[in-house]
Amino acid sequence: MIRAGRLVVIDAKGGWHEFGGHGVGPSVTVRLHDRNLPLRMALNPSLALGEAYMDGRLTLEQGSLQELFHLVTQGLDMLDGHPIQRLRTSFSRGQRNHRRRARANVAHHYDLSGALYDLFLDADRQYSCAYFSSGDETLEEAQAAKKRHLAAKLLLEPGCEVLDIGSGWGGLALELAETANANVTGITLSTEQLAAARARAEAAGLSGQVRFELRDFREVESQYDRIVSVGMFEHVGRPDYSSFFDTVERTLKPNGVALLHSIGRMEPPGGADPWISKYIFPGGYIPALSEVIAAVEKTGLWITDIEILRVHYADTLRHWHDRFQERRAKAAKIYDERFCRMWEFYLAGCEMLFRNGPLMVFQIQLAHRRDAVPLTRDYITDYEREAFVEAPVKHRQHA
């Protein structure tokens, strides 16, 4: 797996094992404190490695966690070809997330202390892939650009009725209401996010224009001019893709436009990561684009645009990781040291999966009519340029 760089493993007996040592890359040394760890990592690499790092049974003696992930993610195709890994993948194509389970899954991650998210997110608490035009933007600038990019593709008009599926802390909904004079309904399954979003709408004087509800997407009955969903589809689960797109088809008005922003994989369908599923996002599943398109095709909706964001999320995660590390002591006071090790493993690992592995982000624009959006993509750039000039980057403080 080590294609460029050098990995040294010191086993529990003090034995020294060197891998790689060729090509330009980092040099990392890890020490194993558990004699059974090599076998566990052979049988379940992701889960065993993550738990060993969290528990201190694997420690770094040279190099950083990001450098370790950089080394091992270069050769993930070698791991994917292992018979045990193929067997595990065939049995982990995503569980059905019924309403009660979906709410419990969301609570596991998104109902954590808001103070934790303040440590590493931007002021608007945008917890999804930012949009980097050059790579030199600050996190705040890139997240503001992401919101402009989404608004451009939605072709908003004053008075539009917008549904935001998975509205988070409300930043996008408030932005659409404020800049496009839209009426927005945001739905979430997180009680913590719901309370924060409602407080933000009240503080901004937008409570009459933006409302947030604790509701599952399958419970939506009204119809909307625009539908947007950012960073939520990863939690739907493969067995419920049809329910999701049936909801979009049913609740989108005849002349409407919908936009889905989600993490995906650039390879054929795979399985859920065992460590991520257990500790970070239970019930989550990262789809191949082929799985998503197949589900859309059954609804009769037009796919009017697809955009693939390749390294944008890697850069976003790098900002989050660096910010978290700068404030790590505060995180330890909120939770504990094991939690901090879990969180940095999550941020560093995900960054390198986007930088070296198969992960990317896709944005799919949907409509009932083939002519619901302009025939060329010029309108996206025109909107973004005009919006940037008229409304430069704002650092809205959350309530």
Protein Blocks (a to p, Z undefined) as FASTA:
>chain_A
ZZgdcdddddfkopacdeejiajddddddddfbfklmmmmmmmmmlmmmmmmmnopaccf
edcfklmmmmmmmmmmmmmmpmklmmmmmmmnopaddfklmmmmmmmmmmpcfklmmmmm
cfkopabddddfkopacfklmmmmmmmmmmmmnopaehiacddehjlnolmmmmmmmmno
pacddddfbfklmmmmmmmmmmnopmmmpccddddfklpmbdcfbdcdehklmmnopmlm
mmmmmmmmmmpcfkbccdddddddfbdcddddfklmmmmmgoiacddfklmmmmmmmnop
acfbdcddfklmmmmmmmmmmmmmmmmmmmmmmmmmklmmmmmmmmmmmmmmmmmmmbdc
ddddddfbfklpcfbfklmmmmmmmmmmmmgcdddddZZ
